[in-house]
């Protein structure tokens, strides 16, 4: 098969595709299979609301005495 034969074959295929256009395959092997039973819903996670935590072993956070100084607002004067 020479290069001319290959070109003629390709041209013939192109002409056939242009004439016929594109089509969706309709044979049974290309069909989407029918859906079987749907999957079960996801399981719920076990709740842990029945178990309460005890106090921390190192104790709760103790704020330093001078912490209020960080949040103290300075006196403001009105503009003259």
N, C-alpha and C positions, 0 to 999 in steps of 0.2 A: 504494500500500500504506500503510495507516494504522498508527498505533501499536498498535491492537488486533490487527491482522493479524500484526504482528511478534511481539507477546506470545504469540499463539496458536501461531505457528510455533515460537517458542522453547520453549513449554510442551510442544508435540508432540515436539520433539527430546529434551527432558529425559525425557519419559515413555518414549520409544523406547529411550533409553540405559539407563534404570532397568530396563526390561523385558528387554532383550537383554544387558545387562551389558557389561563390557569384554572384548575379545578380541584376541588376537595376530594380526596379519596373516599369512595363509598363502599368498598368491600368490607366484609365482616371483620377481617383481621385488623382493620384500621379503626374500628368503632371503639368508643370508650365503653368499658364494661359497665353493666348495670350495678348500682350501688347495693352493697349488702347491708346488713344491720348496722346502724350508726354505732360508733364507739361509746362506751359507757362514760358518764360524766366524771370529772376528776373527784377524787376523794377529798373530804374536808380534813384540814389539819386538826389534830387534837388541841383542844383549848387548854390553856394552863391557868385559867382564872381561879381554880380551886386552891392552888398552892400560893401562899403569901410568903414573901421574903421577910427574914428577920432583920434587925438593925445591923449595920455594917460592923465588922469586928474591930476596926480602927476608930470607930465613932464617927459622928457627923462632922461636917466642915465647921470649924470655929472661926468666925470672922474676927479680924484684929480690931482693937478698940479704936484705932484712928481711921477706920474705913469710912466713917461718915465725913471726914475732911475732904475726901475725893468728890463727894456729891454735894458739898455745901456750896450754895450760890452766893456770890459776892454781892455787895450792895450796889445798886444801880442808881444813877442820878439821871434825872430828866434833862433833856437838851435845853439850853437856855433860849 
